[in-house]
Amino acid sequence: MKIKSADSLKDFFDRKVEQYNQPSFIKDDPICVPHHFSKKQDIEIAGFFASIFAWGNRTTIIQKSFELMQLMDNEPHQFCLHHSDKDLKLLLHFKHRTFNTTDLLYFIAFLKFHFSEHDSLELAFMRSATDDMEMRLTHFHNYFFSLPDAPPRTKKHIATPFKGSSCKRLNMFLRWMVRKDKCGVDFGIWKKIKPSELICPIDLHVARVAKRFQLLDRNQMDWQAAIELTNYLCELDPKDPVKYDFALFGLGVIEKY
C-alpha cells in the first residue's frame, strides 16, 4: 500500500489501531491470561509471567501460562505470598522453552519478597529517580536480581537496556498495565507511569512493518531501535504512542506485511 503523506499515514495507522484494539484481539494473544483474573495483583503476576513467556508460538505461550496459573491454584498472588515447600514441589516439572524450574523458583521468591512489602508490582518499576524508561528498566533489572543467590542463568529472562536489549517483553507488559482506553484490551491499572512514557515493543514482525513504512532506519533490533520507532510514533500521538503497537503487530503478524 502506498502512503502519500504523514497525515495519510497517521489516518492509516489509526484505522489499524481501531481494527485490532478490540476485545476480539484478546483470546488469541497472551494478554488473555491476565484477563482471566479480576484481582489487581493476580492480573499483574499473570501478566508478568505471560509476557516473560511470550516468545515463539502464541498458542503455546498461552497454554504454558495457563498451566502455570493452574499450578498456582489460579490465585497467583496468594500462591507467591503463602506457598509451602509442598506447593513448590508441584512446580518442579514446569518448563517453557529455556525457562525452567530454577528460573521459576527464583521468580516466585522475588514476587514473595516484593509483595510482602508492596501491594503492586508497579512500584518495582518506580525505583529510578527519573521518568526515563531506560533507567526504570535498568533499575528494575537490578532490583529483580537483588536477592541473595540469584541464579546467573535466570538473568537472561529479564532484559535490560543496559545490555542493549530492546526489552520487547517488558515493554509489552508495561503497555498492558499502563495503557487505558474504552476498548478493554489493555488494563490501565497502573497510574504512576504515563502512557506517553512507554516504549513500543519491537520484534521481527514489528520491525519489518516499521521499515516498510519508513518509521525505522536502524537495522539492529535493539534498545536504540525501540527508541527510534517510539520517537516516530510520538509524532503521530505524543500522549499515547504505543497504541500503534496494535497496528504494527496486526499488519505484521496477521496481515503478513
C-alpha positions in Angstrom: 0.0 0.0 0.0 1.3 3.4 -0.9 1.1 6.1 1.8 1.5 9.6 0.3 1.9 11.8 3.4 2.4 11.9 7.1 -1.3 12.8 7.6 -2.5 9.8 5.5 0.0 7.6 7.3 -1.5 8.6 10.6 -5.0 8.0 9.3 -4.0 4.6 8.1 -2.4 3.6 11.3 -5.3 5.0 13.4 -7.7 2.8 11.4 -5.5 -0.2 12.0 -5.4 0.5 15.7 -9.2 0.7 15.7 -9.3 -2.6 13.8 -7.1 -4.6 16.2 -7.6 -2.8 19.5 -10.8 -4.7 20.1 -12.0 -7.4 22.6 -11.8 -10.0 19.8 -8.0 -9.5 19.9 -7.7 -10.8 23.5 -8.5 -14.5 23.0 -5.6 -15.3 20.7 -3.0 -13.1 22.4 -1.0 -13.7 25.7 -2.9 -10.8 27.2 -5.8 -13.3 27.6 -4.0 -14.8 30.5 -4.2 -11.8 32.9 -7.8 -11.2 31.6 -8.7 -14.4 33.3 -8.4 -12.6 36.7 -10.0 -9.6 38.4 -7.8 -9.0 41.4 -5.2 -6.4 40.7 -2.2 -8.4 42.0 -3.3 -11.5 40.2 -3.5 -9.5 36.9 -0.1 -8.2 37.5 1.5 -11.6 38.2 -0.3 -13.5 35.5 0.5 -10.7 33.0 4.2 -10.7 34.1 4.6 -14.4 33.5 2.6 -14.4 30.2 4.8 -11.5 28.9 8.0 -13.2 30.0 6.9 -16.4 28.3 6.0 -14.5 25.1 8.4 -15.8 22.5 7.6 -18.4 20.0 4.2 -19.8 19.1 1.3 -17.8 20.7 -0.8 -20.8 21.3 2.0 -22.5 23.2 2.7 -19.3 25.2 -1.0 -19.1 26.3 -1.1 -22.8 27.1 2.0 -22.7 29.3 0.9 -19.6 31.0 -2.4 -21.1 32.0 -0.7 -24.3 33.0 1.4 -22.3 35.5 -1.6 -20.4 36.8 -3.4 -23.7 37.4 -0.3 -25.0 39.4 -0.8 -21.8 41.5 -4.5 -22.8 42.1 -5.5 -19.8 39.9 -4.5 -17.5 42.8 -1.0 -16.4 41.8 -0.8 -13.6 44.4 -1.8 -15.8 47.3 0.5 -18.6 46.0 3.5 -16.3 45.8 2.9 -15.0 49.3 1.9 -18.1 51.1 3.1 -21.1 49.3 4.6 -24.1 51.2 7.5 -26.3 50.3 4.9 -28.9 49.3 3.3 -26.3 46.9 6.7 -25.6 45.3 7.3 -29.3 44.6 4.3 -29.2 42.3 6.2 -26.8 40.1 9.3 -28.9 39.7 8.5 -30.2 36.3 7.3 -26.9 34.8 9.2 -25.7 31.8 8.6 -23.4 28.9 11.4 -23.4 26.3 14.5 -22.3 28.2 12.6 -21.1 31.2 13.0 -23.9 33.8 12.3 -24.8 37.4 15.4 -22.8 38.6 14.1 -19.7 36.9 10.5 -20.2 38.1 11.5 -20.7 41.8 13.6 -17.5 41.7 10.7 -15.6 40.1 8.4 -16.7 42.9 11.0 -15.9 45.5 11.3 -12.4 44.1 7.5 -11.9 43.9 7.1 -13.1 47.5 9.8 -10.6 48.6 8.2 -7.7 46.7 4.6 -8.3 47.5 5.4 -8.8 51.2 6.3 -5.1 51.2 4.2 -3.6 48.4 0.7 -4.0 47.1 1.5 -3.5 43.4 4.3 -4.6 41.0 4.2 -1.1 39.6 6.5 0.0 42.4 9.2 -2.3 41.2 9.4 -0.2 38.1 9.5 3.1 40.0 12.9 2.7 41.6 14.5 5.2 39.3 14.6 8.9 40.3 13.6 9.9 36.8 10.7 9.0 34.4 13.2 7.9 31.8 12.1 4.4 30.8 15.7 3.2 30.1 16.6 4.0 33.7 13.4 2.4 35.0 14.0 -0.8 33.2 17.7 -0.9 34.2 16.8 -0.3 37.9 14.0 -2.9 37.7 16.5 -5.5 36.4 18.9 -4.6 39.3 16.1 -4.8 41.8 14.7 -8.1 40.4 18.1 -9.8 40.9 19.0 -8.2 44.2 18.0 -11.3 46.3 20.9 -13.4 47.6 22.0 -16.3 45.3 20.1 -15.1 42.3 20.8 -17.7 39.6 23.0 -16.3 36.8 21.1 -18.4 34.2 17.8 -16.6 35.2 19.1 -13.2 34.2 18.6 -14.0 30.5 14.8 -13.9 31.1 14.7 -10.3 32.3 16.1 -8.0 29.7 17.8 -4.7 30.4 18.6 -1.7 28.2 22.0 -1.6 29.9 22.9 -4.6 27.7 21.3 -3.1 24.6 18.2 -5.3 24.6 15.0 -3.9 23.0 13.2 -5.2 26.2 10.3 -6.2 24.0 8.5 -8.4 26.5 8.9 -5.9 29.4 7.6 -3.1 27.2 4.7 -5.2 26.2 3.9 -6.0 29.9 4.1 -2.3 30.7 1.7 -1.5 27.8 -0.8 -4.0 29.2 -0.6 -2.5 32.7 -0.4 1.3 31.8 -2.5 2.0 28.7 -6.2 2.5 29.2 -8.9 3.3 26.7 -12.5 2.3 26.1 -11.6 -0.8 24.1 -10.8 -3.1 27.1 -7.7 -4.8 25.8 -5.1 -3.1 27.9 -5.8 -2.9 31.6 -4.7 0.6 32.6 -4.4 -0.4 36.3 -1.1 1.4 36.8 -1.3 5.2 37.3 2.2 6.3 38.2 3.7 5.6 34.8 2.1 7.6 32.0 1.2 6.1 28.5 3.4 8.8 27.0 6.4 7.3 28.8 6.0 3.8 27.3 8.4 2.4 24.7 6.9 0.4 21.8 7.6 -3.3 21.9 9.6 -4.3 18.9 10.2 -7.7 17.4 11.0 -9.0 13.9 7.4 -8.6 12.7 7.0 -5.0 14.1 10.5 -4.0 12.8 9.6 -5.4 9.3 6.4 -3.3 9.1 8.1 -0.2 10.6 10.8 -0.4 7.9 8.3 -0.9 5.1 6.6 2.3 6.2 9.9 4.1 6.8 9.3 4.5 10.5 12.6 2.8 11.3 16.1 3.1 9.8 18.1 1.1 12.3 19.0 -2.4 11.2 19.9 -3.8 14.6 16.8 -4.7 16.6 18.0 -3.3 20.0 17.1 -0.6 22.5 18.0 2.2 20.2 15.7 0.8 17.5 12.8 0.7 20.1 13.6 4.3 20.9 13.8 5.4 17.3 10.4 3.7 16.5 8.7 5.2 19.6 10.0 8.7 18.8 8.3 8.4 15.4 5.1 7.1 16.9 5.2 10.1 19.3 4.8 12.3 16.2 1.5 10.5 15.4 0.2 10.6 19.0 2.5 12.1 21.7 0.2 11.2 24.6 -0.3 7.5 23.6 2.3 6.5 21.0 2.3 2.8 22.0 -1.3 2.3 20.9 0.3 1.9 17.4 1.7 -1.4 18.6 -1.7 -2.9 17.8 -1.4 -1.6 14.2 2.2 -2.7 13.7 1.5 -6.1 15.2 -1.7 -6.7 13.3 0.0 -5.7 10.0 3.0 -7.9 10.6 1.6 -11.0 12.2 -2.0 -11.1 10.9 -1.8 -9.4 7.6 1.8 -10.5 6.9 3.0 -7.2 5.6 
